Amino acid sequence: MWSREQLKSRAKAVLRKTYWRALVVSIVIAFTGGNNNWSGRSYHSRNSGDYTYSDVINGNFIDWSFILIASITFITLMLIILAFRIFIGYSLEVGGTRYFVQSAQYKDNKKCFRFGFDGQNYMEIIKTMLLTDIFIFLWSLLLIIPGIVKSYSYRMVPYILADNPNIGVKKAIALSNEMTMGHKFDMFVLDLSFIGWYLLGTFAFGIGVFFVMPYDNATSAELYLVLRKDALENNLCSYEDLLLNQPILDDNNDMW
C-alpha cells in the first residue's frame, strides 16, 4: 500500500538533486501533450446596427467566404497539432517519463528523449499511445465519467513503455489496467492534492505552474515504481516483460 505523503517525500528527495533538469523535461512534456489554447478575433464588414430584418431572413449578413477560410484554417491547424502530437509528442512524452522513472531510481537519466526515437521504439510507442488515446476517447463518448475512469486505468501506459516500448499494445494496456485496479480513487485524490500548488502557480502570470510540474511528474514516477513492484510480486508481469534485471538473492533470501 502507498500513501501520498510517502510518494511526495521521495519525489522531493529526488528533485533536490535534479530539479532544474526536471523542470526542462516537464516543460517539454507539457508542450508536447496537446494542451494548446487558441484565441481568435472577430471581423466585421459593417456595424451590426446596419443589418435589416430582410438581411437576417435572407442570410445576407453572413460572410460565407470568411467562414470557409476560417474553417479550413482551423482544421489545418488541428491536423498539424494532431500530427505533431502523434509523430513527435508521444515519443517525447515517453522519453520524459523515462527520465523521471530513472531519476526516481537514481539511475542514468541521460539521453531519455532520444530513447523514444530509437529504432523500433519509435513506431511501437506511436502505435501504443495512439490506440490508448483512441480507447479513452471512445469511452468518453459514452459519458464523461467512464472516460475519466479509463484515463486512470491507462495512466501507466507511458511508464510501461518507458521500461519496454516493445511490450505490445495489448500487454501495455492490460498491464496498466491491472496495475491501477483498486488504486484509481487514490490516484484521483493524489491529483487533487496538487491543485493548490497549481493555483498558487497561476498567481505569477501562470509561469509558476511550470515550477510545480517537476514535483507532480516526480511523484507520478514514484507511484509507478510502487505499482510496478506490486505487479511483479503478484505475477501480473515478469521482469522480462519490462526489461528489468532480476533481483539477486543471497542464501538468506535477502536482495542485494
Protein Blocks (a to p, Z undefined) as FASTA:
>chain_A
ZZfklmmmmmmmmmmmmmmmmmmmmmmmmmmnopacdddddddfbdfklpcfklmmnopm
pcfklmmmmmmmmmmmmmmmmmmmmmmmmmmmmmmmmmmmmmmnopafehklmmmmgcjl
mmmmmmmmmmmmmmmmmmmmmpmmlmmmmmmmmmmmmmmmmmmmmnojklmmmmmmmmmg
oplmmmmmmmmmmmmmmmmmmmngolmmmmmmmmmmmmmmmmmmmmmmmmmmnopacfkl
nopacddddfkopaZZ
